[in-house]
Amino acid sequence: MKLRHKLILILLMFIIAPLTVLGYYFTNEMYNMVLDHTIKTTRASQQQIRENLRERLLTYIQMSNLIISHQELKMFLGEPPDDWQEQLDGHTKIIANEIGRYSVVNPYLKATVYVENNSLLLDHTHIAYADEAVRSAEWYQEVKRHGKGLVWQGLVDKSKDAAIPITPVFSFARPLLVNNSIVGVLLMEINEKHLYSLISEESHHEKFIFIVNPGGEIISSNRRELLGTPLHQYIDKALLEADESYVQAEFDGRNSLLFVEPIHSTSDLLDWKVYTVIPDSYLLNEAKRKRNWGIAVTMLLLIWSVGAVLLVTWQLTKRIRLLAKKMNAIRHGRFGDVVEIEGKDEIAELGHTFNLMSTRLREFVEEVYESQIKRKDLELKQKQTELKALQSQINPHFLFNTLDSIRTGALRSRDDETVEKIELLAQLFRRTISWQDDFIPVETELGFVRDYIRLQQLRFKEKIRFVLEVDPAAEGLRIPKFIIQPIVENAIIHSIEKSATNCLLHLSVRTDERTLRIAVEDNGAGFAPEKLEEVRQSLQNNGPESGTKSIGLRNVHDRIVYLYGEPFGVELERIAPRGAKVTLLLPLQIRNGGGRADV
């Protein structure tokens, strides 16, 4: 990927992406804040309507309390006077001073007391006879049945009633008691427009308010055509009875929020509720407007950021491309080219450094050419010297032929031991000079060691007893050539040979999960403590050479470290009461299906 694309990608990741995320976050936060504000405002308005409605309904109930508790009215209905003139005076006083006064002060209200005693003086407006139609009305029968409390009635059309030119009306009835006996039923009829005045200021073509009585009937609303009908005809009844302050509902075929505020101040107003229905399109209009504004601002910032990113990237990569062009020229061998980069920033400094490098590189190449020519001359002279040295060496076949002649003479003199020594020596010499592979199997290396030890046993007779233990899994492993024999030779010369008693030479080859361990152990003279430390330091290049005793060990250790690195190599330890142990550590590197592995 080109640097320009990387820079654009980085700027997109660290500028545009965070800006987009922050814009999205704050836009949604603004959207939610406006939505919450709209909901809170709607609820506050609805709660105010609820309080006003509660106060107004309580006013109606308090007026009815004054009427049904009026003592003169109760005496007039419970024990009417026998004299007609007294009834007339009492009726006039009650109507003028009490019941009629409420109707005059409150023209939206009509109070009527229905009685079943037709012997009383009646005016059929404020005190009326409960004829068959009244007595069969559901509200009247419920008052008579319960004998206490309020009975609310839905909207009634009174347009044909000349005595009450207000329509439509809602009403409630309650008994008038004398000595716990019902002597009359008070019917309070209220003009619906008196309730509508509570919500008229809140009217909006997208905001619908419904005042619902305990029976679920719409008593007042700014949807005038729905007055007197049950609200559950238009909204799911389960949603109307939900406990939440607002729920999602469908009204007039549109998704809307339904707000509910119940009135629980007294038992007489139980189940009166105020519902507000606001379509989502209206409720979210302001929130959407704010969100769109936030999106527009975010898009403008994104466009500005992208433009700035492209401009900065182009200005930056323009000089880098020029520098890369000159570098490409150097790759094709045009040394010494310089580049002119304007500015005083890091790229200009890089261009200046490039110019110095290009000049120095041209000078260096010229020097290298000269040194290579000199080195080739030296190598040619060295090869010529080596060739002359090889030509001056003894032909190995001459040595084999000489050994064969000696072996033939020994056979003629029946000297079997000398014959065996010469054969072993010939095999050792042949293996030594035939260096075809740097790595050989463990078994091949052990064959060389066996020949060497057999030759030493012929020399020392019974003084050397040799024990070999080989892990079968290690026989096919390939190890560096001639790496075990120097260790065995070192044990024979410097430990067993100096011992006055017969010695045991133990050679073991074992493997673990990652390491091949080749240990040569003897019970000969061993190492003195100070000599052991000296040899260890010599192996680690921390001490002086320890004479001929450590040259073989040092050579083997250096070969292993050179091939495999630390911590592989040679380990030394002293065995009490006498003897020494030398361990070769080599890594297991490759293992294939043929049971063969390399170290």
Residue pairs with C-beta under 8 A, 6 or more apart in sequence:
1 9
2 317
3 317
3 320
4 313
4 314
4 317
7 313
7 316
7 317
8 309
8 310
8 313
11 309
11 312
11 313
12 309
15 305
15 309
16 302
16 305
16 306
16 309
19 298
19 301
19 302
19 305
20 298
20 302
23 294
23 295
23 297
23 298
23 301
23 302
24 298
26 294
27 291
27 294
27 295
27 298
28 291
30 290
30 291
30 294
31 287
31 288
31 290
31 291
31 294
32 287
34 286
34 287
34 290
34 291
35 283
35 284
35 287
38 283
38 286
38 287
39 246
39 257
39 283
42 207
42 257
42 259
42 276
42 278
42 283
43 245
43 246
43 259
43 261
45 202
45 276
46 209
46 259
46 261
46 274
46 276
47 261
49 198
49 199
49 202
49 209
49 261
49 274
50 261
50 263
50 274
52 198
53 195
53 198
53 211
53 263
53 272
53 274
54 263
54 265
54 269
56 194
56 195
56 198
57 263
57 269
57 272
58 265
58 266
58 269
60 109
60 172
60 188
60 190
61 150
61 172
61 266
61 268
61 269
63 102
63 106
63 109
63 111
63 188
64 111
64 150
64 172
64 174
64 186
64 188
66 98
67 73
67 98
67 99
67 102
67 111
67 113
67 176
67 186
68 74
68 174
68 175
68 176
68 177
68 186
70 94
70 98
72 90
72 93
72 94
72 98
73 94
73 98
73 99
73 113
73 176
74 176
74 177
74 178
74 183
75 178
76 87
76 90
76 91
76 94
76 120
77 113
77 115
77 117
77 120
77 176
77 178
77 183
77 184
78 178
78 179
78 181
78 183
80 87
80 90
80 117
80 119
80 120
81 87
81 90
84 121
87 120
87 121
88 121
91 120
91 121
91 123
91 127
94 127
95 123
95 126
95 127
99 111
99 113
99 126
99 127
100 126
102 109
102 111
103 109
103 110
103 111
103 126
107 166
108 166
108 190
108 191
108 193
108 194
109 188
109 189
109 190
109 191
109 194
110 163
110 164
110 166
110 169
110 188
110 189
111 126
111 186
111 187
111 188
111 189
112 125
112 126
112 127
112 128
112 186
112 187
112 189
113 126
113 127
113 128
113 176
113 184
113 185
113 186
113 187
114 128
114 129
114 130
114 134
114 140
114 184
114 185
114 186
114 187
115 122
115 127
115 128
115 129
115 130
115 183
115 184
116 129
116 130
116 135
117 183
118 129
120 127
122 128
122 129
124 163
125 163
127 184
128 134
130 140
130 185
134 140
135 141
139 151
139 153
139 171
139 173
139 187
140 173
140 185
142 151
142 173
143 151
143 173
143 174
143 175
143 182
143 185
144 175
144 182
144 185
147 175
147 177
147 182
148 174
148 175
148 177
149 174
149 267
149 268
150 172
150 173
150 174
150 268
151 172
151 173
151 174
152 170
152 171
152 172
152 213
152 214
152 215
153 170
153 171
153 172
153 173
154 170
154 213
154 215
154 217
154 219
154 228
155 168
155 169
155 170
155 192
155 217
155 219
155 227
155 228
156 168
156 169
156 170
156 171
156 189
157 167
157 168
158 164
158 165
158 166
158 167
158 168
158 169
158 189
159 167
164 189
166 189
166 191
166 193
167 191
168 192
168 227
168 228
169 189
169 190
169 191
169 192
170 189
170 190
170 192
170 195
170 213
170 219
171 187
171 188
171 189
171 190
172 187
172 188
173 185
173 186
173 187
173 188
174 185
174 186
175 182
175 184
175 185
175 186
176 182
176 183
176 184
176 185
176 186
177 183
192 219
192 220
192 227
195 211
195 219
195 220
196 220
196 221
196 222
198 211
198 220
199 209
199 211
199 220
199 221
199 222
200 222
202 209
202 222
203 209
203 222
204 222
204 282
206 278
206 279
206 281
206 282
207 222
207 276
207 277
207 278
207 282
208 221
208 222
208 223
208 251
208 276
208 277
208 278
209 221
209 222
209 274
209 275
209 276
209 277
210 218
210 220
210 221
210 223
210 226
210 231
210 274
210 275
210 276
210 277
211 218
211 219
211 220
211 221
211 272
211 273
211 274
212 218
212 219
212 231
212 272
212 273
212 274
212 275
213 219
213 271
213 272
214 270
214 271
214 272
215 230
216 230
216 231
216 232
216 240
217 228
217 229
217 230
217 231
218 226
218 227
218 228
218 229
218 230
218 231
219 227
220 227
221 227
226 234
231 240
231 275
232 240
234 251
234 252
235 249
235 250
235 251
235 258
235 275
235 277
236 249
236 250
239 247
239 249
239 258
240 258
240 260
240 275
242 260
245 259
245 260
245 261
246 257
246 258
246 259
246 260
247 257
247 258
248 255
248 256
248 257
248 258
249 255
249 256
249 257
249 258
249 277
250 256
251 258
251 277
251 279
252 279
254 279
254 280
254 281
255 279
255 280
256 277
256 278
256 279
256 280
256 283
257 277
257 278
257 280
257 283
258 275
258 276
258 277
259 275
259 276
259 277
259 278
260 273
260 274
260 275
261 273
261 274
261 275
261 276
262 271
262 272
262 273
263 269
263 270
263 272
263 273
263 274
264 270
316 347
319 341
319 342
319 343
319 347
319 348
319 351
320 347
322 339
322 341
323 339
323 341
323 347
323 350
323 351
323 354
326 337
326 338
326 339
326 354
326 358
327 354
329 337
330 337
330 358
330 361
335 358
335 361
335 362
335 365
336 358
336 359
336 361
336 362
337 358
338 354
338 355
338 358
338 359
339 351
339 354
339 355
340 351
341 347
341 348
341 350
341 351
341 352
342 348
396 433
399 429
400 426
400 429
400 430
403 422
403 425
403 426
403 429
404 426
406 422
407 419
407 422
407 423
407 426
410 418
410 419
410 422
411 419
417 458
420 454
420 458
421 455
421 458
424 451
424 452
424 454
424 455
424 458
425 455
427 451
428 448
428 451
428 452
428 455
431 448
432 482
435 481
437 481
438 480
438 481
439 478
439 479
439 480
439 481
439 598
440 478
440 479
440 481
441 475
441 476
441 477
441 478
441 479
442 470
442 474
442 475
442 476
442 477
442 478
442 479
442 509
443 475
443 476
445 479
445 481
445 482
445 483
445 484
445 485
446 468
446 470
446 484
446 507
446 509
448 482
448 484
448 485
449 484
449 485
449 488
449 507
450 468
452 485
452 488
452 489
453 464
453 466
453 488
453 505
456 464
456 492
457 464
457 466
460 496
460 497
462 502
463 496
463 499
463 502
463 503
464 492
464 496
464 502
464 503
464 505
465 502
465 503
465 504
465 505
466 505
466 507
467 504
467 505
467 506
467 507
468 507
468 508
469 506
469 507
469 508
469 509
469 510
470 508
470 509
471 509
471 510
471 511
473 511
473 595
474 509
474 510
474 511
474 516
476 594
476 595
476 596
476 597
477 511
477 516
477 588
477 596
477 597
477 598
477 599
478 596
478 597
478 598
478 599
479 516
479 518
479 586
479 599
480 559
480 560
480 563
483 518
483 556
483 559
483 560
483 584
484 507
484 518
484 520
484 584
486 552
486 553
486 555
486 556
487 518
487 520
487 552
487 553
487 556
487 570
487 582
487 584
488 505
488 507
488 520
489 552
490 549
490 552
490 553
490 582
491 505
491 520
491 522
491 524
491 580
491 582
492 505
494 525
494 549
495 503
495 522
495 524
495 525
495 526
495 579
495 580
496 503
496 505
496 522
496 524
496 525
497 524
498 524
498 525
499 523
499 524
499 525
503 522
503 523
503 524
504 522
504 523
505 520
505 521
505 522
506 519
506 520
506 521
506 522
507 518
507 519
507 520
507 521
508 517
508 518
508 519
508 521
509 516
509 517
509 518
510 516
510 517
510 519
511 517
511 588
513 588
514 587
514 588
515 585
515 586
515 587
515 588
516 584
516 585
516 586
516 587
516 588
516 599
517 583
517 584
517 585
518 583
518 584
518 586
519 581
519 582
519 583
519 584
520 581
520 582
520 583
521 575
521 579
521 580
521 581
521 582
522 579
522 580
523 575
523 578
523 579
524 578
524 579
524 580
525 578
526 574
526 575
526 578
526 579
526 580
527 535
527 572
527 574
527 580
529 574
531 546
532 572
532 573
532 574
532 580
534 543
534 544
534 546
534 550
535 546
535 549
535 550
535 553
535 572
536 543
536 572
537 543
538 544
538 545
538 546
538 550
538 553
538 554
539 550
539 553
539 554
539 557
539 569
539 570
539 572
545 551
545 554
553 570
553 572
553 582
556 570
556 584
557 569
557 570
560 568
560 569
560 570
560 584
560 585
560 586
561 568
561 569
564 586
564 587
564 599
567 585
568 585
568 586
568 587
569 584
569 585
570 582
570 583
570 584
570 585
571 582
571 583
571 585
572 580
572 581
572 582
573 580
573 581
573 583
574 580
574 581
575 581
586 599
587 599
588 597
588 599
589 597
589 598
589 599
590 597
590 598
591 597
